Amino acid sequence: MTLKEAQQGVEYIIKGINTDDEELNSFLFTLGCYSGEPITVVSHRNGGCVVSIKYARYNIDYQLAEAILV
C-alpha cells in the first residue's frame, strides 16, 4: 500500500521508497523517511497530505506519497 492510500491518524512503518530518482531518495532520507521508520498521515489535503515523521510534520504531494510504501 502507498502512503496516498493510508488512513489518517494511523501509524505505519515505511517498507520502502519506490523511485529511481537518487535526488528524491536523498531528500526523503534527510527528512527521516526511509525503511523501518514510523510515519503517520495527519491529514489528507487537496493534492497531498500532511505526514508526521520523527516529531516533525511535512506537507507532501500525492505524487511523492505514491512513492512511499507502507
mmCIF file as gemmi writes it, N, C-alpha and C atoms, coordinates in Angstrom:
data_model
loop_
_atom_site.group_PDB
_atom_site.id
_atom_site.type_symbol
_atom_site.label_atom_id
_atom_site.label_alt_id
_atom_site.label_comp_id
_atom_site.label_asym_id
_atom_site.label_entity_id
_atom_site.label_seq_id
_atom_site.pdbx_PDB_ins_code
_atom_site.Cartn_x
_atom_site.Cartn_y
_atom_site.Cartn_z
_atom_site.occupancy
_atom_site.B_iso_or_equiv
_atom_site.pdbx_formal_charge
_atom_site.auth_seq_id
_atom_site.auth_asym_id
_atom_site.pdbx_PDB_model_num
ATOM 1 N N . MET Axp A 1 ? 0.854 -1.171 0 1 0 ? 1 A 1
ATOM 2 C CA . MET Axp A 1 ? 0 0 0 1 0 ? 1 A 1
ATOM 3 C C . MET Axp A 1 ? 0.9 1.234 0 1 0 ? 1 A 1
ATOM 4 N N . THR Axp A 2 ? 0.455 2.278 -0.668 1 0 ? 2 A 1
ATOM 5 C CA . THR Axp A 2 ? 1.216 3.519 -0.679 1 0 ? 2 A 1
ATOM 6 C C . THR Axp A 2 ? 0.69 4.465 0.401 1 0 ? 2 A 1
ATOM 7 N N . LEU Axp A 3 ? 1.48 5.488 0.662 1 0 ? 3 A 1
ATOM 8 C CA . LEU Axp A 3 ? 1.091 6.46 1.674 1 0 ? 3 A 1
ATOM 9 C C . LEU Axp A 3 ? -0.166 7.225 1.259 1 0 ? 3 A 1
ATOM 10 N N . LYS Axp A 4 ? -0.388 7.354 -0.03 1 0 ? 4 A 1
ATOM 11 C CA . LYS Axp A 4 ? -1.586 8.035 -0.528 1 0 ? 4 A 1
ATOM 12 C C . LYS Axp A 4 ? -2.851 7.307 -0.079 1 0 ? 4 A 1
ATOM 13 N N . GLU Axp A 5 ? -2.783 5.988 0.037 1 0 ? 5 A 1
ATOM 14 C CA . GLU Axp A 5 ? -3.935 5.171 0.425 1 0 ? 5 A 1
ATOM 15 C C . GLU Axp A 5 ? -4.049 4.984 1.933 1 0 ? 5 A 1
ATOM 16 N N . ALA Axp A 6 ? -3.073 5.474 2.689 1 0 ? 6 A 1
ATOM 17 C CA . ALA Axp A 6 ? -3.039 5.259 4.137 1 0 ? 6 A 1
ATOM 18 C C . ALA Axp A 6 ? -4.157 6.027 4.837 1 0 ? 6 A 1
ATOM 19 N N . GLN Axp A 7 ? -4.62 5.459 5.942 1 0 ? 7 A 1
ATOM 20 C CA . GLN Axp A 7 ? -5.676 6.092 6.727 1 0 ? 7 A 1
ATOM 21 C C . GLN Axp A 7 ? -5.087 7.181 7.611 1 0 ? 7 A 1
ATOM 22 N N . GLN Axp A 8 ? -5.858 8.211 7.783 1 0 ? 8 A 1
ATOM 23 C CA . GLN Axp A 8 ? -5.471 9.333 8.622 1 0 ? 8 A 1
ATOM 24 C C . GLN Axp A 8 ? -5.403 8.908 10.087 1 0 ? 8 A 1
ATOM 25 N N . GLY Axp A 9 ? -4.345 9.31 10.789 1 0 ? 9 A 1
ATOM 26 C CA . GLY Axp A 9 ? -4.215 9.055 12.214 1 0 ? 9 A 1
ATOM 27 C C . GLY Axp A 9 ? -3.653 7.692 12.583 1 0 ? 9 A 1
ATOM 28 N N . VAL Axp A 10 ? -3.323 6.854 11.61 1 0 ? 10 A 1
ATOM 29 C CA . VAL Axp A 10 ? -2.784 5.521 11.875 1 0 ? 10 A 1
ATOM 30 C C . VAL Axp A 10 ? -1.28 5.543 11.625 1 0 ? 10 A 1
ATOM 31 N N . GLU Axp A 11 ? -0.507 4.987 12.572 1 0 ? 11 A 1
ATOM 32 C CA . GLU Axp A 11 ? 0.945 4.92 12.391 1 0 ? 11 A 1
ATOM 33 C C . GLU Axp A 11 ? 1.31 3.705 11.54 1 0 ? 11 A 1
ATOM 34 N N . TYR Axp A 12 ? 2.121 3.917 10.541 1 0 ? 12 A 1
ATOM 35 C CA . TYR Axp A 12 ? 2.599 2.868 9.653 1 0 ? 12 A 1
ATOM 36 C C . TYR Axp A 12 ? 4.117 2.808 9.716 1 0 ? 12 A 1
ATOM 37 N N . ILE Axp A 13 ? 4.675 1.69 9.307 1 0 ? 13 A 1
ATOM 38 C CA . ILE Axp A 13 ? 6.121 1.542 9.176 1 0 ? 13 A 1
ATOM 39 C C . ILE Axp A 13 ? 6.454 1.592 7.686 1 0 ? 13 A 1
ATOM 40 N N . ILE Axp A 14 ? 7.415 2.42 7.314 1 0 ? 14 A 1
ATOM 41 C CA . ILE Axp A 14 ? 7.805 2.545 5.916 1 0 ? 14 A 1
ATOM 42 C C . ILE Axp A 14 ? 8.49 1.26 5.48 1 0 ? 14 A 1
ATOM 43 N N . LYS Axp A 15 ? 7.969 0.655 4.413 1 0 ? 15 A 1
ATOM 44 C CA . LYS Axp A 15 ? 8.538 -0.584 3.881 1 0 ? 15 A 1
ATOM 45 C C . LYS Axp A 15 ? 9.547 -0.323 2.777 1 0 ? 15 A 1
ATOM 46 N N . GLY Axp A 16 ? 9.433 0.815 2.128 1 0 ? 16 A 1
ATOM 47 C CA . GLY Axp A 16 ? 10.373 1.141 1.065 1 0 ? 16 A 1
ATOM 48 C C . GLY Axp A 16 ? 9.97 2.394 0.323 1 0 ? 16 A 1
ATOM 49 N N . ILE Axp A 17 ? 10.899 2.867 -0.521 1 0 ? 17 A 1
ATOM 50 C CA . ILE Axp A 17 ? 10.663 4.022 -1.371 1 0 ? 17 A 1
ATOM 51 C C . ILE Axp A 17 ? 10.743 3.535 -2.809 1 0 ? 17 A 1
ATOM 52 N N . ASN Axp A 18 ? 9.692 3.753 -3.578 1 0 ? 18 A 1
ATOM 53 C CA . ASN Axp A 18 ? 9.603 3.243 -4.946 1 0 ? 18 A 1
ATOM 54 C C . ASN Axp A 18 ? 9.898 4.36 -5.945 1 0 ? 18 A 1
ATOM 55 N N . THR Axp A 19 ? 11.187 4.682 -6.1 1 0 ? 19 A 1
ATOM 56 C CA . THR Axp A 19 ? 11.6 5.684 -7.068 1 0 ? 19 A 1
ATOM 57 C C . THR Axp A 19 ? 13.027 5.406 -7.525 1 0 ? 19 A 1
ATOM 58 N N . ASP Axp A 20 ? 13.329 5.79 -8.752 1 0 ? 20 A 1
ATOM 59 C CA . ASP Axp A 20 ? 14.681 5.649 -9.285 1 0 ? 20 A 1
ATOM 60 C C . ASP Axp A 20 ? 15.456 6.957 -9.201 1 0 ? 20 A 1
ATOM 61 N N . ASP Axp A 21 ? 14.821 8.005 -8.696 1 0 ? 21 A 1
ATOM 62 C CA . ASP Axp A 21 ? 15.43 9.328 -8.616 1 0 ? 21 A 1
ATOM 63 C C . ASP Axp A 21 ? 16.297 9.425 -7.353 1 0 ? 21 A 1
ATOM 64 N N . GLU Axp A 22 ? 17.61 9.451 -7.532 1 0 ? 22 A 1
ATOM 65 C CA . GLU Axp A 22 ? 18.536 9.497 -6.392 1 0 ? 22 A 1
ATOM 66 C C . GLU Axp A 22 ? 18.383 10.784 -5.585 1 0 ? 22 A 1
ATOM 67 N N . GLU Axp A 23 ? 18.091 11.89 -6.264 1 0 ? 23 A 1
ATOM 68 C CA . GLU Axp A 23 ? 17.904 13.162 -5.564 1 0 ? 23 A 1
ATOM 69 C C . GLU Axp A 23 ? 16.689 13.095 -4.64 1 0 ? 23 A 1
ATOM 70 N N . LEU Axp A 24 ? 15.626 12.482 -5.115 1 0 ? 24 A 1
ATOM 71 C CA . LEU Axp A 24 ? 14.428 12.311 -4.297 1 0 ? 24 A 1
ATOM 72 C C . LEU Axp A 24 ? 14.707 11.384 -3.118 1 0 ? 24 A 1
ATOM 73 N N . ASN Axp A 25 ? 15.435 10.301 -3.35 1 0 ? 25 A 1
ATOM 74 C CA . ASN Axp A 25 ? 15.808 9.398 -2.259 1 0 ? 25 A 1
ATOM 75 C C . ASN Axp A 25 ? 16.618 10.127 -1.196 1 0 ? 25 A 1
ATOM 76 N N . SER Axp A 26 ? 17.559 10.95 -1.614 1 0 ? 26 A 1
ATOM 77 C CA . SER Axp A 26 ? 18.382 11.71 -0.671 1 0 ? 26 A 1
ATOM 78 C C . SER Axp A 26 ? 17.546 12.695 0.124 1 0 ? 26 A 1
ATOM 79 N N . PHE Axp A 27 ? 16.61 13.367 -0.564 1 0 ? 27 A 1
ATOM 80 C CA . PHE Axp A 27 ? 15.733 14.319 0.105 1 0 ? 27 A 1
ATOM 81 C C . PHE Axp A 27 ? 14.884 13.629 1.168 1 0 ? 27 A 1
ATOM 82 N N . LEU Axp A 28 ? 14.273 12.505 0.809 1 0 ? 28 A 1
ATOM 83 C CA . LEU Axp A 28 ? 13.439 11.77 1.769 1 0 ? 28 A 1
ATOM 84 C C . LEU Axp A 28 ? 14.271 11.267 2.949 1 0 ? 28 A 1
ATOM 85 N N . PHE Axp A 29 ? 15.504 10.847 2.681 1 0 ? 29 A 1
ATOM 86 C CA . PHE Axp A 29 ? 16.379 10.372 3.745 1 0 ? 29 A 1
ATOM 87 C C . PHE Axp A 29 ? 16.68 11.491 4.736 1 0 ? 29 A 1
ATOM 88 N N . THR Axp A 30 ? 16.885 12.722 4.242 1 0 ? 30 A 1
ATOM 89 C CA . THR Axp A 30 ? 17.157 13.839 5.144 1 0 ? 30 A 1
ATOM 90 C C . THR Axp A 30 ? 15.951 14.173 6.019 1 0 ? 30 A 1
ATOM 91 N N . LEU Axp A 31 ? 14.754 13.845 5.537 1 0 ? 31 A 1
ATOM 92 C CA . LEU Axp A 31 ? 13.543 14.056 6.339 1 0 ? 31 A 1
ATOM 93 C C . LEU Axp A 31 ? 13.34 12.949 7.371 1 0 ? 31 A 1
ATOM 94 N N . GLY Axp A 32 ? 14.104 11.855 7.24 1 0 ? 32 A 1
ATOM 95 C CA . GLY Axp A 32 ? 13.923 10.709 8.118 1 0 ? 32 A 1
ATOM 96 C C . GLY Axp A 32 ? 12.961 9.696 7.544 1 0 ? 32 A 1
ATOM 97 N N . CYS Axp A 33 ? 12.705 9.789 6.253 1 0 ? 33 A 1
ATOM 98 C CA . CYS Axp A 33 ? 11.757 8.911 5.572 1 0 ? 33 A 1
ATOM 99 C C . CYS Axp A 33 ? 12.523 7.811 4.856 1 0 ? 33 A 1
ATOM 100 N N . TYR Axp A 34 ? 12.687 6.67 5.538 1 0 ? 34 A 1
ATOM 101 C CA . TYR Axp A 34 ? 13.375 5.517 4.956 1 0 ? 34 A 1
ATOM 102 C C . TYR Axp A 34 ? 12.837 4.248 5.601 1 0 ? 34 A 1
ATOM 103 N N . SER Axp A 35 ? 13.188 3.103 5.05 1 0 ? 35 A 1
ATOM 104 C CA . SER Axp A 35 ? 12.655 1.815 5.508 1 0 ? 35 A 1
ATOM 105 C C . SER Axp A 35 ? 12.841 1.625 7.006 1 0 ? 35 A 1
ATOM 106 N N . GLY Axp A 36 ? 11.775 1.138 7.63 1 0 ? 36 A 1
ATOM 107 C CA . GLY Axp A 36 ? 11.809 0.827 9.046 1 0 ? 36 A 1
ATOM 108 C C . GLY Axp A 36 ? 11.364 1.956 9.957 1 0 ? 36 A 1
ATOM 109 N N . GLU Axp A 37 ? 11.186 3.145 9.418 1 0 ? 37 A 1
ATOM 110 C CA . GLU Axp A 37 ? 10.782 4.293 10.232 1 0 ? 37 A 1
ATOM 111 C C . GLU Axp A 37 ? 9.259 4.413 10.294 1 0 ? 37 A 1
ATOM 112 N N . PRO Axp A 38 ? 8.736 4.803 11.448 1 0 ? 38 A 1
ATOM 113 C CA . PRO Axp A 38 ? 7.284 5.031 11.548 1 0 ? 38 A 1
ATOM 114 C C . PRO Axp A 38 ? 6.89 6.343 10.871 1 0 ? 38 A 1
ATOM 115 N N . ILE Axp A 39 ? 5.708 6.352 10.287 1 0 ? 39 A 1
ATOM 116 C CA . ILE Axp A 39 ? 5.155 7.546 9.635 1 0 ? 39 A 1
ATOM 117 C C . ILE Axp A 39 ? 3.65 7.555 9.863 1 0 ? 39 A 1
ATOM 118 N N . THR Axp A 40 ? 3.098 8.728 10.077 1 0 ? 40 A 1
ATOM 119 C CA . THR Axp A 40 ? 1.664 8.87 10.312 1 0 ? 40 A 1
ATOM 120 C C . THR Axp A 40 ? 1.102 9.931 9.383 1 0 ? 40 A 1
ATOM 121 N N . VAL Axp A 41 ? -0.013 9.63 8.732 1 0 ? 41 A 1
ATOM 122 C CA . VAL Axp A 41 ? -0.716 10.632 7.941 1 0 ? 41 A 1
ATOM 123 C C . VAL Axp A 41 ? -1.577 11.435 8.9 1 0 ? 41 A 1
ATOM 124 N N . VAL Axp A 42 ? -1.26 12.71 9.048 1 0 ? 42 A 1
ATOM 125 C CA . VAL Axp A 42 ? -2.006 13.588 9.946 1 0 ? 42 A 1
ATOM 126 C C . VAL Axp A 42 ? -3.32 13.996 9.291 1 0 ? 42 A 1
ATOM 127 N N . SER Axp A 43 ? -3.259 14.349 8.002 1 0 ? 43 A 1
ATOM 128 C CA . SER Axp A 43 ? -4.482 14.703 7.278 1 0 ? 43 A 1
ATOM 129 C C . SER Axp A 43 ? -4.246 14.6 5.774 1 0 ? 43 A 1
ATOM 130 N N . HIS Axp A 44 ? -5.341 14.399 5.054 1 0 ? 44 A 1
ATOM 131 C CA . HIS Axp A 44 ? -5.311 14.412 3.596 1 0 ? 44 A 1
ATOM 132 C C . HIS Axp A 44 ? -5.829 15.773 3.154 1 0 ? 44 A 1
ATOM 133 N N . ARG Axp A 45 ? -5.108 16.404 2.243 1 0 ? 45 A 1
ATOM 134 C CA . ARG Axp A 45 ? -5.476 17.722 1.726 1 0 ? 45 A 1
ATOM 135 C C . ARG Axp A 45 ? -5.654 17.633 0.219 1 0 ? 45 A 1
ATOM 136 N N . ASN Axp A 46 ? -6.118 18.701 -0.39 1 0 ? 46 A 1
ATOM 137 C CA . ASN Axp A 46 ? -6.252 18.747 -1.849 1 0 ? 46 A 1
ATOM 138 C C . ASN Axp A 46 ? -4.889 18.582 -2.497 1 0 ? 46 A 1
ATOM 139 N N . GLY Axp A 47 ? -4.695 17.485 -3.196 1 0 ? 47 A 1
ATOM 140 C CA . GLY Axp A 47 ? -3.46 17.26 -3.919 1 0 ? 47 A 1
ATOM 141 C C . GLY Axp A 47 ? -2.311 16.731 -3.098 1 0 ? 47 A 1
ATOM 142 N N . GLY Axp A 48 ? -2.519 16.478 -1.808 1 0 ? 48 A 1
ATOM 143 C CA . GLY Axp A 48 ? -1.426 15.977 -0.982 1 0 ? 48 A 1
ATOM 144 C C . GLY Axp A 48 ? -1.876 15.59 0.404 1 0 ? 48 A 1
ATOM 145 N N . CYS Axp A 49 ? -0.899 15.385 1.276 1 0 ? 49 A 1
ATOM 146 C CA . CYS Axp A 49 ? -1.219 15.028 2.648 1 0 ? 49 A 1
ATOM 147 C C . CYS Axp A 49 ? -0.146 15.573 3.594 1 0 ? 49 A 1
ATOM 148 N N . VAL Axp A 50 ? -0.523 15.725 4.836 1 0 ? 50 A 1
ATOM 149 C CA . VAL Axp A 50 ? 0.39 16.144 5.885 1 0 ? 50 A 1
ATOM 150 C C . VAL Axp A 50 ? 0.801 14.884 6.634 1 0 ? 50 A 1
ATOM 151 N N . VAL Axp A 51 ? 2.115 14.673 6.772 1 0 ? 51 A 1
ATOM 152 C CA . VAL Axp A 51 ? 2.619 13.485 7.444 1 0 ? 51 A 1
ATOM 153 C C . VAL Axp A 51 ? 3.499 13.886 8.619 1 0 ? 51 A 1
ATOM 154 N N . SER Axp A 52 ? 3.569 12.989 9.586 1 0 ? 52 A 1
ATOM 155 C CA . SER Axp A 52 ? 4.43 13.176 10.743 1 0 ? 52 A 1
ATOM 156 C C . SER Axp A 52 ? 5.533 12.131 10.684 1 0 ? 52 A 1
ATOM 157 N N . ILE Axp A 53 ? 6.782 12.628 10.654 1 0 ? 53 A 1
ATOM 158 C CA . ILE Axp A 53 ? 7.957 11.769 10.636 1 0 ? 53 A 1
ATOM 159 C C . ILE Axp A 53 ? 8.924 12.303 11.68 1 0 ? 53 A 1
ATOM 160 N N . LYS Axp A 54 ? 9.299 11.471 12.637 1 0 ? 54 A 1
ATOM 161 C CA . LYS Axp A 54 ? 10.289 11.85 13.65 1 0 ? 54 A 1
ATOM 162 C C . LYS Axp A 54 ? 9.976 13.193 14.304 1 0 ? 54 A 1
ATOM 163 N N . TYR Axp A 55 ? 8.803 13.355 14.836 1 0 ? 55 A 1
ATOM 164 C CA . TYR Axp A 55 ? 8.387 14.543 15.586 1 0 ? 55 A 1
ATOM 165 C C . TYR Axp A 55 ? 8.305 15.806 14.746 1 0 ? 55 A 1
ATOM 166 N N . ALA Axp A 56 ? 8.284 15.698 13.431 1 0 ? 56 A 1
ATOM 167 C CA . ALA Axp A 56 ? 8.125 16.848 12.545 1 0 ? 56 A 1
ATOM 168 C C . ALA Axp A 56 ? 6.981 16.561 11.575 1 0 ? 56 A 1
ATOM 169 N N . ARG Axp A 57 ? 6.363 17.623 11.08 1 0 ? 57 A 1
ATOM 170 C CA . ARG Axp A 57 ? 5.268 17.476 10.127 1 0 ? 57 A 1
ATOM 171 C C . ARG Axp A 57 ? 5.68 18.065 8.785 1 0 ? 57 A 1
ATOM 172 N N . TYR Axp A 58 ? 5.306 17.358 7.716 1 0 ? 58 A 1
ATOM 173 C CA . TYR Axp A 58 ? 5.634 17.788 6.368 1 0 ? 58 A 1
ATOM 174 C C . TYR Axp A 58 ? 4.401 17.671 5.487 1 0 ? 58 A 1
ATOM 175 N N . ASN Axp A 59 ? 4.262 18.602 4.559 1 0 ? 59 A 1
ATOM 176 C CA . ASN Axp A 59 ? 3.199 18.545 3.565 1 0 ? 59 A 1
ATOM 177 C C . ASN Axp A 59 ? 3.806 17.979 2.288 1 0 ? 59 A 1
ATOM 178 N N . ILE Axp A 60 ? 3.318 16.835 1.829 1 0 ? 60 A 1
ATOM 179 C CA . ILE Axp A 60 ? 3.84 16.22 0.609 1 0 ? 60 A 1
ATOM 180 C C . ILE Axp A 60 ? 2.708 16.045 -0.388 1 0 ? 60 A 1
ATOM 181 N N . ASP Axp A 61 ? 3.046 16.119 -1.667 1 0 ? 61 A 1
ATOM 182 C CA . ASP Axp A 61 ? 2.012 15.946 -2.691 1 0 ? 61 A 1
ATOM 183 C C . ASP Axp A 61 ? 1.748 14.456 -2.913 1 0 ? 61 A 1
ATOM 184 N N . TYR Axp A 62 ? 0.648 14.157 -3.603 1 0 ? 62 A 1
ATOM 185 C CA . TYR Axp A 62 ? 0.261 12.76 -3.789 1 0 ? 62 A 1
ATOM 186 C C . TYR Axp A 62 ? 1.223 11.997 -4.689 1 0 ? 62 A 1
ATOM 187 N N . GLN Axp A 63 ? 1.919 12.685 -5.585 1 0 ? 63 A 1
ATOM 188 C CA . GLN Axp A 63 ? 2.9 12.008 -6.425 1 0 ? 63 A 1
ATOM 189 C C . GLN Axp A 63 ? 4.026 11.442 -5.558 1 0 ? 63 A 1
ATOM 190 N N . LEU Axp A 64 ? 4.481 12.217 -4.61 1 0 ? 64 A 1
ATOM 191 C CA . LEU Axp A 64 ? 5.513 11.74 -3.676 1 0 ? 64 A 1
ATOM 192 C C . LEU Axp A 64 ? 4.939 10.686 -2.734 1 0 ? 64 A 1
ATOM 193 N N . ALA Axp A 65 ? 3.714 10.868 -2.281 1 0 ? 65 A 1
ATOM 194 C CA . ALA Axp A 65 ? 3.076 9.917 -1.382 1 0 ? 65 A 1
ATOM 195 C C . ALA Axp A 65 ? 2.919 8.546 -2.032 1 0 ? 65 A 1
ATOM 196 N N . GLU Axp A 66 ? 2.739 8.514 -3.344 1 0 ? 66 A 1
ATOM 197 C CA . GLU Axp A 66 ? 2.615 7.236 -4.042 1 0 ? 66 A 1
ATOM 198 C C . GLU Axp A 66 ? 3.94 6.493 -4.12 1 0 ? 66 A 1
ATOM 199 N N . ALA Axp A 67 ? 5.055 7.182 -3.929 1 0 ? 67 A 1
ATOM 200 C CA . ALA Axp A 67 ? 6.371 6.54 -3.965 1 0 ? 67 A 1
ATOM 201 C C . ALA Axp A 67 ? 6.754 5.916 -2.622 1 0 ? 67 A 1
ATOM 202 N N . ILE Axp A 68 ? 6.04 6.264 -1.556 1 0 ? 68 A 1
ATOM 203 C CA . ILE Axp A 68 ? 6.361 5.767 -0.213 1 0 ? 68 A 1
ATOM 204 C C . ILE Axp A 68 ? 5.465 4.569 0.09 1 0 ? 68 A 1
ATOM 205 N N . LEU Axp A 69 ? 6.071 3.415 0.271 1 0 ? 69 A 1
ATOM 206 C CA . LEU Axp A 69 ? 5.329 2.185 0.543 1 0 ? 69 A 1
ATOM 207 C C . LEU Axp A 69 ? 5.277 1.922 2.039 1 0 ? 69 A 1
ATOM 208 N N . VAL Axp A 70 ? 4.058 1.654 2.521 1 0 ? 70 A 1
ATOM 209 C CA . VAL Axp A 70 ? 3.858 1.369 3.957 1 0 ? 70 A 1
ATOM 210 C C . VAL Axp A 70 ? 3.187 0.021 4.119 1 0 ? 70 A 1
